Amino acid sequence: MRFDPPLVAGTLVRRYQRFLADVTLADGRTVTAHCPNTGSMLGCAEPGSPVWLSPAVRPGRRCAWTWELVEPAPGVRVGLHTGRSNHLVREAIERGVIPSLSGYTRIRHEVRYGEGSRIDLLLEADTRPPCYVEVKNVTAAVRGGVALFPDAVTARGARQLAELEAEVGRGNRAVMCFCVQREDVREVRPADQIDPAYGRALRRALAAGVEAMAWRARVSPEGIALDTALPVVCP
């Protein structure tokens, strides 16, 4: 995925009200940007951090800018836009980067299923059961290259795992895909200390046959692309 138009660099002043961030640009202006990440953004919202914004291409938007990237540590750039993760995973599937999700002839987005839910990606083929893929954007990391999900309590995330588990029970394939938009990570783990219920739900789903995978992205102000498989560790 390439950023077009190009991103604009700045410095984070503050993030507030979950959806807003004030950023000082190189020309000295302070602008308000939309924050497209509803989580706590653990470790990724420190004032003074270098950030990159995308300018609005649609006239009339409330915010003329969207916060795309942050550099929480020198040389570590993180893609925080949760709305990009589905596109990144689909792009990786179509480019053949994720071999275990190859062989499907159709990919659909936001398809209704289960008890009033929508699946991020539904992979279909005439000769095999459908594959339900739930995508989660991962930005939180701790020492030692360990990425954590979630970074805040998510009852919705646990419900989605139960829906995936139910699809396995119906004879379909179900996958939880963690999209890691940072390069300093070597594995993904459930953040049991933040949301123990999610950790239990993930382990229960895996025991029932739901697959878990994680893919790490190369992140730069020019673009983002998934390219490296990571283990999902549930000790």
C-alpha positions in Angstrom: 0.0 0.0 0.0 1.4 3.4 -1.1 0.5 6.7 0.4 -0.9 9.0 -2.2 -0.9 11.9 -1.7 2.4 11.7 0.3 2.3 12.0 4.1 3.2 15.1 5.9 5.6 15.0 8.9 4.9 16.6 12.3 5.3 16.3 16.0 2.6 15.1 18.3 1.3 17.6 20.8 -1.5 15.5 22.4 -4.1 12.9 21.7 -7.5 13.5 23.3 -11.1 12.5 23.1 -9.9 9.2 21.5 -10.5 10.5 18.0 -8.5 13.7 17.9 -4.8 14.7 18.0 -3.0 18.0 17.8 0.1 18.0 15.7 2.7 20.7 15.0 3.8 20.7 11.4 7.3 21.6 10.1 6.1 25.1 9.1 5.0 25.8 12.7 1.3 25.4 12.3 -0.6 23.3 14.8 -3.4 21.3 13.2 -6.0 18.9 14.5 -6.0 15.4 13.0 -8.5 12.6 13.1 -7.1 9.6 15.2 -8.3 6.4 13.4 -7.5 4.2 16.4 -10.0 3.7 19.2 -7.7 1.7 21.5 -5.4 3.0 24.2 -2.5 3.2 21.8 -0.2 1.9 24.5 3.2 3.4 24.0 2.3 5.1 20.7 0.8 8.4 21.9 3.6 10.1 23.8 3.7 13.9 23.3 6.8 15.0 21.3 6.8 11.8 19.1 7.4 12.2 15.4 4.2 11.5 13.5 3.0 11.5 9.9 -0.4 12.7 8.6 -2.3 12.1 5.4 -4.2 15.1 4.0 -7.9 14.8 3.3 -8.7 14.2 -0.4 -12.5 14.6 0.1 -13.6 18.2 0.6 -15.8 19.1 3.5 -14.3 16.7 6.1 -14.3 17.9 9.7 -10.6 17.2 10.0 -8.4 18.0 7.1 -5.8 15.5 8.4 -5.6 11.9 9.5 -2.9 10.5 11.8 -1.3 7.6 10.0 2.2 6.8 11.5 4.1 7.4 14.8 7.7 6.9 15.7 7.6 5.9 19.4 11.3 5.1 19.5 14.1 6.1 17.2 13.8 4.2 13.9 10.6 2.4 14.9 7.6 3.5 12.9 4.2 2.2 13.7 1.1 2.2 11.5 -1.8 3.1 13.8 -4.6 3.4 11.3 -6.9 0.4 12.1 -8.8 1.0 8.9 -5.7 0.1 6.9 -5.3 -3.4 8.3 -8.0 -5.2 6.3 -6.6 -3.7 3.1 -3.1 -4.7 4.0 -4.1 -8.3 4.7 -6.2 -8.5 1.5 -3.3 -7.1 -0.5 -0.9 -9.6 1.0 -3.3 -12.5 0.1 -3.7 -11.3 -3.5 0.1 -10.9 -3.8 0.6 -14.5 -2.6 2.5 -13.4 0.5 0.3 -15.5 2.8 0.5 -19.0 1.4 -1.9 -20.5 3.9 -4.7 -18.2 2.6 -4.0 -18.9 -1.1 -6.2 -20.9 -3.4 -9.4 -18.9 -2.9 -11.0 -17.3 -6.0 -13.1 -14.7 -4.3 -12.6 -12.2 -1.4 -15.5 -10.3 0.1 -15.4 -7.6 2.7 -17.7 -7.0 5.7 -20.0 -9.9 5.1 -22.8 -10.5 7.6 -22.5 -13.8 9.5 -23.3 -15.4 12.9 -25.3 -13.4 15.4 -25.4 -10.1 13.7 -21.7 -9.8 13.1 -19.7 -8.9 10.0 -16.5 -10.7 9.0 -13.6 -8.6 7.8 -12.7 -10.9 4.9 -14.6 -13.9 3.5 -12.5 -16.1 1.3 -14.4 -18.3 -1.1 -13.9 -21.0 -3.7 -16.2 -23.5 -5.4 -14.2 -26.5 -4.3 -13.6 -25.9 -0.6 -15.4 -24.5 2.5 -15.3 -20.7 3.0 -12.7 -19.1 5.2 -13.7 -16.5 7.7 -10.8 -14.1 8.4 -11.0 -11.6 11.3 -8.2 -9.0 11.2 -6.8 -7.2 14.2 -4.4 -4.3 14.0 -1.5 -4.6 16.5 0.5 -1.6 17.6 1.4 -2.3 21.3 4.8 -3.8 22.1 6.8 -4.4 25.2 10.5 -5.2 25.7 12.0 -8.2 23.8 10.1 -7.8 20.6 6.8 -9.0 22.0 3.6 -7.5 20.6 0.4 -7.5 22.6 -3.2 -7.6 21.7 -5.5 -6.0 22.8 -4.2 -2.7 24.2 -7.5 -2.1 26.0 -10.5 -4.3 27.2 -12.5 -5.5 24.2 -15.7 -7.4 24.9 -16.4 -7.2 21.1 -13.1 -9.0 20.4 -14.1 -11.9 22.6 -17.5 -12.1 20.9 -15.8 -12.2 17.5 -13.7 -15.2 18.6 -16.8 -17.0 19.7 -18.3 -16.3 16.3 -15.2 -17.8 14.6 -15.4 -20.8 16.9 -19.0 -21.3 15.8 -18.0 -21.3 12.1 -15.5 -24.1 12.7 -18.4 -26.0 14.3 -20.3 -25.6 11.1 -17.5 -27.1 9.1 -16.0 -23.9 7.8 -12.5 -22.5 8.2 -11.9 -19.6 10.6 -8.8 -17.4 11.1 -7.7 -14.7 13.5 -5.1 -12.7 11.7 -3.0 -10.2 13.6 -1.7 -7.4 11.4 1.4 -6.0 13.1 2.2 -2.6 11.7 5.6 -2.2 13.3 9.0 -3.8 12.5 10.5 -4.3 15.9 8.3 -7.3 16.8 9.2 -11.0 16.7 6.0 -12.6 18.2 2.4 -11.8 19.2 0.8 -12.7 22.5 -2.6 -12.1 24.1 -2.4 -9.2 26.6 -3.6 -11.1 29.6 -2.8 -8.4 32.0 -4.9 -5.9 30.1 -7.9 -8.1 29.1 -7.7 -11.6 30.6 -11.2 -12.4 29.2 -9.9 -11.9 25.7 -6.9 -14.2 26.4 -9.2 -16.9 27.6 -11.5 -16.5 24.6 -8.5 -16.8 22.2 -7.2 -19.9 23.8 -10.7 -21.5 23.8 -11.1 -20.6 20.1 -7.7 -22.1 19.2 -8.6 -25.3 21.0 -11.8 -25.5 19.0 -9.9 -25.3 15.7 -9.8 -21.5 15.0 -6.4 -20.7 13.4 -4.3 -17.8 14.6 -1.6 -16.1 12.4 0.4 -12.9 12.6 2.0 -10.9 9.8 4.5 -8.1 10.3 4.6 -5.1 8.0 7.4 -2.9 6.6 6.3 0.6 7.6 7.6 3.8 6.1 6.1 7.3 5.2 6.0 6.0 1.6 3.9 2.9 2.3 3.1 -0.2 4.3 3.2 -3.8 3.2 3.0 -7.1 5.1 6.0 -9.4 4.5 7.0 -11.5 7.5 5.1 -14.3 9.4 5.3 -14.2 13.2 4.3 -16.8 15.7 1.3 -16.3 17.9 2.3 -17.5 21.4 -0.3 -18.4 24.0 1.6 -19.8 27.0 
